[in-house]
Amino acid sequence: MYRAINNLMVQPKDVSDVDDIGLSRDILKKIHEDAAKLNRSITIMHICGTHEYTIAKNGLRSLLPSNIRVISGPGCPVCVCPASDIDIAVELCKRDNVILTTFGDMMRVPSSNYSLLELKAQGAQVEVVYSPHDAVEMARQNPSKEIVFFAIGFETTAPLIAFEIAMKPPKNFSIICVYKLVPPAMDVILSIPHLNIDAFILPGHVCAIIGAKPFVHYASTYHSPMVISGFGVNDMLISIHGILQQILENRATVENTYTRVVKYEGNIKAQQFLSQVFQVKDSFWRGIGKIPQSGYELRKEYQEYDAVRKFGIKVESNPKMPPGCSCNEVLIGKIPPKACSLFGKSCTPQHPIGPCMVSHEGACKIAFTFKEL
């Protein structure tokens, strides 16, 4: 059921195995043994809100050796969405014939002036949907209305809308395209002085789409060990153990511990839809800035579904964080959420000031929820 590495069975094949307590103890023992051989501290960054949720909920940081630090990176697509992109949605909401559709996490993220939830309370037509297909169906059922879908996420969710657009949805359907691409963001993170990231745990859902190959260049260039991980407790521990093994052996490769889902080449069919519908462009990330070739836009043959072009929306770029908010430093792993002066005081899940306190994948909300204070 498991693949043996250094006498440790580390490759869970069944979902029921990923949280097996006995296996957890075995892996933790190996982690402590390997950490003792390092004679230095190392910092591992993950780029996934679900990874952070698993780590915080299960108190994994408290179980790790003192010289192993695991920090959260820009793994929350809602958190890195610039206020100016939300401003576009706000402007569209002011039009009587527009129904804006979005995922629930976007409703409370602050823009320059309003959140979508506040706008809905004022009478704007904003609806939460669970998939792009729901929005397409809404367009079919409401031919006299313009249905706009706020297309946000990483490579994980982008194929869903790519498929819908490739199938030629109704003419009254369009999207605000704010997808972000993970590998270019890692390049920026690795280039920031004084962050001193030693290794990465890679997001299993992103890798399920794009595979391991896009990360090989960064592992080699920066000599940074990387491990693709699933989302259970033992998935996380196995990945940490794999990173320690690479460091001890002076290797820096991309290893896949999530083979039950991820293939080296990724999901070819999903990639084909992405390539057909989108092209890569430079993109702004909230709290980080402009990252080259880190976003998607619709190709020319599909631009009729681009809501910004369709409605001629123009808003000013607003890269600033709310006053006193340190989400920009949290997103790059420079500080933990508790180091922000607003955390748990004026900024809480009930009254979020920064985007990291809004989403279920946001580092600040996770830290508040599980009392990593």
LORO-397616 format. One record per residue (C-alpha): residue number from 1; residue in one letter; x, y, z. Coordinates in nm, 3 decimals. Layout:
BEGIN
    i  aa       xx       yy       zz
  NUM   A        X        Y        Z
...
// end
This chain:
BEGIN
    i  aa       xx       yy       zz
    1   M    0.000    0.000    0.000
    2   Y    0.298    0.231    0.051
    3   R    0.629    0.297   -0.122
    4   A    0.928    0.252    0.109
    5   I    1.184    0.531    0.139
    6   N    1.459    0.484    0.396
    7   N    1.252    0.216    0.569
    8   L    0.955    0.449    0.601
    9   M    0.637    0.364    0.415
   10   V    0.549    0.703    0.271
   11   Q    0.314    0.670   -0.024
   12   P   -0.053    0.653    0.079
   13   K   -0.268    0.504   -0.194
   14   D   -0.604    0.510   -0.023
   15   V   -0.790    0.812    0.114
   16   S   -0.839    0.637    0.448
   17   D   -0.462    0.619    0.495
   18   V   -0.384    0.989    0.478
   19   D   -0.489    1.055    0.840
   20   D   -0.382    0.724    0.999
   21   I   -0.241    0.814    1.342
   22   G    0.005    0.526    1.355
   23   L    0.156    0.633    1.025
   24   S    0.168    0.991    1.150
   25   R    0.379    0.884    1.449
   26   D    0.618    0.693    1.224
   27   I    0.666    0.986    0.988
   28   L    0.710    1.236    1.272
   29   K    0.977    1.014    1.424
   30   K    1.168    1.016    1.096
   31   I    1.124    1.392    1.061
   32   H    1.275    1.448    1.407
   33   E    1.563    1.211    1.330
   34   D    1.637    1.385    1.001
   35   A    1.603    1.735    1.150
   36   A    1.864    1.644    1.413
   37   K    2.111    1.573    1.133
   38   L    2.072    1.915    0.974
   39   N    2.248    2.128    1.236
   40   R    2.058    2.431    1.107
   41   S    1.708    2.568    1.070
   42   I    1.515    2.541    0.746
   43   T    1.207    2.722    0.619
   44   I    0.953    2.543    0.401
   45   M    0.683    2.738    0.221
   46   H    0.358    2.593    0.093
   47   I    0.140    2.775   -0.161
   48   C   -0.204    2.640   -0.084
   49   G   -0.481    2.756    0.147
   50   T   -0.598    2.400    0.202
   51   H   -0.248    2.296    0.311
   52   E   -0.251    2.580    0.563
   53   Y   -0.593    2.469    0.684
   54   T   -0.468    2.112    0.741
   55   I   -0.155    2.232    0.920
   56   A   -0.336    2.475    1.151
   57   K   -0.641    2.260    1.223
   58   N   -0.427    1.964    1.328
   59   G   -0.161    2.161    1.513
   60   L    0.118    2.020    1.297
   61   R    0.356    2.309    1.360
   62   S    0.362    2.223    1.730
   63   L    0.465    1.864    1.646
   64   L    0.759    1.955    1.424
   65   P    1.120    1.993    1.542
   66   S    1.212    2.346    1.649
   67   N    1.446    2.388    1.351
   68   I    1.175    2.313    1.094
   69   R    0.954    2.608    1.008
   70   V    0.657    2.575    0.769
   71   I    0.509    2.902    0.646
   72   S    0.220    3.001    0.425
   73   G    0.274    3.167    0.085
   74   P    0.037    3.328   -0.168
   75   G   -0.185    3.021   -0.193
   76   C   -0.523    3.193   -0.164
   77   P   -0.655    3.323   -0.499
   78   V   -0.915    3.541   -0.328
   79   C   -0.644    3.703   -0.115
   80   V   -0.418    3.794   -0.409
   81   C   -0.701    3.939   -0.620
   82   P   -0.629    4.314   -0.650
   83   A   -0.888    4.563   -0.530
   84   S   -0.901    4.708   -0.883
   85   D   -1.031    4.375   -1.019
   86   I   -1.311    4.381   -0.763
   87   D   -1.373    4.745   -0.859
   88   I   -1.454    4.617   -1.210
   89   A   -1.718    4.387   -1.064
   90   V   -1.854    4.674   -0.854
   91   E   -1.889    4.894   -1.163
   92   L   -2.075    4.620   -1.348
   93   C   -2.311    4.573   -1.054
   94   K   -2.427    4.930   -1.100
   95   R   -2.584    4.839   -1.436
   96   D   -2.952    4.747   -1.417
   97   N   -2.937    4.461   -1.668
   98   V   -2.629    4.288   -1.518
   99   I   -2.636    3.997   -1.276
  100   L   -2.290    3.935   -1.133
  101   T   -2.215    3.576   -1.032
  102   T   -1.927    3.475   -0.811
  103   F   -1.798    3.219   -0.564
  104   G   -1.897    3.282   -0.203
  105   D   -1.549    3.375   -0.080
  106   M   -1.540    3.681   -0.306
  107   M   -1.847    3.840   -0.150
  108   R   -1.672    3.997    0.148
  109   V   -1.331    4.081    0.000
  110   P   -1.280    4.459    0.024
  111   S   -1.238    4.659   -0.297
  112   S   -1.140    5.025   -0.310
  113   N   -1.480    5.125   -0.167
  114   Y   -1.725    4.838   -0.125
  115   S   -1.740    4.464   -0.095
  116   L   -1.980    4.277   -0.322
  117   L   -2.181    4.179   -0.014
  118   E   -2.228    4.544    0.079
  119   L   -2.332    4.620   -0.277
  120   K   -2.583    4.334   -0.273
  121   A   -2.729    4.474    0.048
  122   Q   -2.785    4.800   -0.139
  123   G   -2.986    4.621   -0.405
  124   A   -2.726    4.516   -0.662
  125   Q   -2.786    4.186   -0.842
  126   V   -2.504    3.966   -0.710
  127   E   -2.552    3.591   -0.690
  128   V   -2.331    3.320   -0.541
  129   V   -2.281    3.017   -0.766
  130   Y   -2.098    2.690   -0.707
  131   S   -1.953    2.650   -1.057
  132   P   -1.918    2.843   -1.384
  133   H   -2.177    2.610   -1.532
  134   D   -2.436    2.750   -1.290
  135   A   -2.366    3.096   -1.429
  136   V   -2.397    2.973   -1.787
  137   E   -2.731    2.812   -1.707
  138   M   -2.845    3.138   -1.548
  139   A   -2.763    3.314   -1.876
  140   R   -2.975    3.064   -2.068
  141   Q   -3.267    3.109   -1.830
  142   N   -3.244    3.491   -1.830
  143   P   -3.193    3.594   -2.194
  144   S   -3.285    3.956   -2.125
  145   K   -3.010    3.989   -1.861
  146   E   -2.633    4.005   -1.893
  147   I   -2.476    3.737   -1.672
  148   V   -2.117    3.806   -1.570
  149   F   -1.905    3.546   -1.394
  150   F   -1.616    3.659   -1.173
  151   A   -1.356    3.408   -1.295
  152   I   -1.108    3.382   -1.010
  153   G   -0.870    3.106   -0.905
  154   F   -0.547    2.932   -0.993
  155   E   -0.483    2.672   -1.260
  156   T   -0.712    2.442   -1.059
  157   T   -1.040    2.610   -1.151
  158   A   -0.948    2.779   -1.480
  159   P   -1.022    2.467   -1.695
  160   L   -1.387    2.478   -1.582
  161   I   -1.452    2.815   -1.743
  162   A   -1.226    2.732   -2.037
  163   F   -1.450    2.435   -2.114
  164   E   -1.769    2.641   -2.080
  165   I   -1.639    2.911   -2.316
  166   A   -1.507    2.656   -2.565
  167   M   -1.862    2.518   -2.581
  168   K   -1.988    2.862   -2.691
  169   P   -2.220    2.976   -2.409
  170   P   -2.506    3.225   -2.470
  171   K   -2.413    3.572   -2.597
  172   N   -2.542    3.727   -2.276
  173   F   -2.270    3.548   -2.075
  174   S   -1.927    3.697   -2.010
  175   I   -1.647    3.681   -1.753
  176   I   -1.414    3.902   -1.554
  177   C   -1.095    3.701   -1.602
  178   V   -0.860    3.730   -1.305
  179   Y   -0.699    3.386   -1.297
  180   K   -0.350    3.361   -1.150
  181   L   -0.069    3.115   -1.233
  182   V    0.134    2.969   -0.946
  183   P    0.483    2.895   -1.094
  184   P    0.567    3.259   -1.186
  185   A    0.472    3.368   -0.833
  186   M    0.723    3.118   -0.693
  187   D    0.990    3.276   -0.910
  188   V    0.916    3.612   -0.747
  189   I    0.911    3.463   -0.397
  190   L    1.247    3.296   -0.452
  191   S    1.391    3.625   -0.575
  192   I    1.292    3.833   -0.272
  193   P    1.599    3.908   -0.057
  194   H    1.606    3.792    0.304
  195   L    1.304    3.560    0.281
  196   N    1.542    3.263    0.275
  197   I    1.295    2.998    0.163
  198   D    1.474    2.661    0.160
  199   A    1.206    2.444   -0.001
  200   F    0.846    2.428   -0.121
  201   I    0.545    2.206   -0.067
  202   L    0.359    2.229   -0.398
  203   P   -0.022    2.241   -0.422
  204   G   -0.165    1.906   -0.529
  205   H   -0.474    2.052   -0.697
  206   V   -0.270    2.290   -0.916
  207   C   -0.030    2.009   -1.005
  208   A   -0.323    1.784   -1.093
  209   I   -0.381    2.023   -1.384
  210   I   -0.033    2.140   -1.489
  211   G    0.175    1.848   -1.357
  212   A    0.524    1.860   -1.207
  213   K    0.712    1.978   -1.516
  214   P    0.654    2.357   -1.481
  215   F    0.827    2.354   -1.141
  216   V    1.142    2.165   -1.244
  217   H    1.309    2.482   -1.373
  218   Y    1.266    2.661   -1.040
  219   A    1.388    2.367   -0.833
  220   S    1.703    2.348   -1.047
  221   T    1.767    2.721   -1.086
  222   Y    1.729    2.804   -0.718
  223   H    1.844    2.465   -0.587
  224   S    1.517    2.448   -0.396
  225   P    1.371    2.105   -0.306
  226   M    1.002    2.074   -0.395
  227   V    0.745    1.810   -0.312
  228   I    0.393    1.783   -0.454
  229   S    0.153    1.710   -0.168
  230   G   -0.202    1.598   -0.111
  231   F   -0.415    1.748    0.163
  232   G   -0.436    1.500    0.451
  233   V   -0.225    1.513    0.767
  234   N    0.005    1.238    0.647
  235   D    0.027    1.392    0.302
  236   M    0.173    1.701    0.468
  237   L    0.408    1.507    0.696
  238   I    0.528    1.286    0.410
  239   S    0.605    1.596    0.206
  240   I    0.806    1.752    0.488
  241   H    0.997    1.428    0.530
  242   G    1.066    1.418    0.156
  243   I    1.205    1.771    0.165
  244   L    1.436    1.685    0.455
  245   Q    1.562    1.386    0.261
  246   Q    1.645    1.605   -0.038
  247   I    1.827    1.858    0.179
  248   L    2.029    1.589    0.357
  249   E    2.124    1.437    0.022
  250   N    2.197    1.781   -0.131
  251   R    1.934    1.732   -0.400
  252   A    1.684    1.979   -0.540
  253   T    1.419    1.809   -0.751
  254   V    1.042    1.798   -0.784
  255   E    0.909    1.485   -0.615
  256   N    0.549    1.371   -0.632
  257   T    0.398    1.220   -0.316
  258   Y    0.045    1.265   -0.452
  259   T    0.062    1.007   -0.729
  260   R   -0.293    0.891   -0.663
  261   V   -0.401    1.217   -0.831
  262   V   -0.104    1.394   -0.993
  263   K    0.084    1.279   -1.302
  264   Y    0.415    1.427   -1.413
  265   E    0.258    1.566   -1.730
  266   G   -0.063    1.676   -1.554
  267   N   -0.410    1.666   -1.706
  268   I   -0.348    1.698   -2.080
  269   K   -0.715    1.746   -2.169
  270   A   -0.753    2.031   -1.921
  271   Q   -0.435    2.190   -2.053
  272   Q   -0.571    2.170   -2.407
  273   F   -0.883    2.363   -2.309
  274   L   -0.671    2.622   -2.126
  275   S   -0.446    2.667   -2.429
  276   Q   -0.744    2.688   -2.664
  277   V   -0.932    2.957   -2.472
  278   F   -0.666    3.156   -2.284
  279   Q   -0.332    3.317   -2.345
  280   V   -0.082    3.410   -2.076
  281   K   -0.031    3.773   -1.973
  282   D    0.134    3.979   -1.700
  283   S   -0.088    4.008   -1.395
  284   F   -0.111    4.208   -1.073
  285   W   -0.124    4.022   -0.741
  286   R   -0.259    4.203   -0.438
  287   G    0.019    4.267   -0.191
  288   I    0.292    4.153   -0.431
  289   G    0.261    4.362   -0.746
  290   K    0.296    4.288   -1.114
  291   I    0.425    3.940   -1.191
  292   P    0.523    3.869   -1.552
  293   Q    0.330    3.597   -1.734
  294   S    0.128    3.507   -1.424
  295   G   -0.231    3.545   -1.545
  296   Y   -0.476    3.448   -1.818
  297   E   -0.674    3.651   -2.066
  298   L   -0.916    3.534   -2.333
  299   R   -0.775    3.475   -2.678
  300   K   -0.893    3.701   -2.959
  301   E   -1.145    3.450   -3.093
  302   Y   -1.318    3.439   -2.752
  303   Q   -1.303    3.807   -2.654
  304   E   -1.678    3.843   -2.703
  305   Y   -1.698    3.680   -2.359
  306   D   -1.465    3.937   -2.198
  307   A   -1.689    4.151   -1.976
  308   V   -1.432    4.430   -1.944
  309   R   -1.419    4.472   -2.323
  310   K   -1.788    4.407   -2.371
  311   F   -1.899    4.680   -2.131
  312   G   -1.602    4.916   -2.172
  313   I   -1.519    4.912   -1.803
  314   K   -1.221    5.118   -1.690
  315   V   -1.099    5.148   -1.332
  316   E   -0.783    5.287   -1.179
  317   S   -0.524    5.042   -1.055
  318   N   -0.522    5.028   -0.677
  319   P   -0.230    4.823   -0.546
  320   K   -0.248    4.961   -0.191
  321   M   -0.347    4.756    0.110
  322   P   -0.604    4.892    0.359
  323   P   -0.439    5.122    0.618
  324   G   -0.258    4.919    0.883
  325   C   -0.313    4.588    0.700
  326   S   -0.008    4.365    0.657
  327   C   -0.161    4.107    0.423
  328   N    0.110    4.188    0.169
  329   E    0.375    4.063    0.412
  330   V    0.165    3.764    0.519
  331   L    0.116    3.658    0.156
  332   I    0.489    3.631    0.088
  333   G    0.563    3.462    0.419
  334   K    0.756    3.756    0.560
  335   I    0.546    3.766    0.876
  336   P    0.288    3.534    1.038
  337   P   -0.070    3.663    1.066
  338   K   -0.035    3.738    1.437
  339   A    0.241    3.990    1.360
  340   C   -0.008    4.221    1.189
  341   S   -0.117    4.497    1.426
  342   L   -0.482    4.456    1.319
  343   F   -0.500    4.077    1.354
  344   G   -0.765    3.964    1.601
  345   K   -0.836    4.323    1.705
  346   S   -1.003    4.543    1.448
  347   C   -0.961    4.270    1.182
  348   T   -1.159    3.951    1.248
  349   P   -1.359    3.709    1.028
  350   Q   -1.675    3.895    1.132
  351   H   -1.524    4.232    1.036
  352   P   -1.237    4.165    0.794
  353   I   -1.015    4.454    0.689
  354   G   -0.765    4.268    0.476
  355   P   -0.835    3.993    0.218
  356   C   -0.639    3.731    0.415
  357   M   -0.909    3.741    0.686
  358   V   -1.195    3.677    0.442
  359   S   -1.145    3.351    0.257
  360   H   -1.148    3.004    0.411
  361   E   -0.808    2.971    0.240
  362   G   -0.676    3.297    0.383
  363   A   -0.385    3.261    0.624
  364   C   -0.525    3.515    0.869
  365   K   -0.871    3.362    0.888
  366   I   -0.721    3.015    0.933
  367   A   -0.488    3.139    1.206
  368   F   -0.778    3.314    1.383
  369   T   -1.008    3.013    1.350
  370   F   -0.759    2.765    1.494
  371   K   -0.610    3.009    1.746
  372   E   -0.258    3.025    1.607
  373   L   -0.223    3.352    1.798
// end
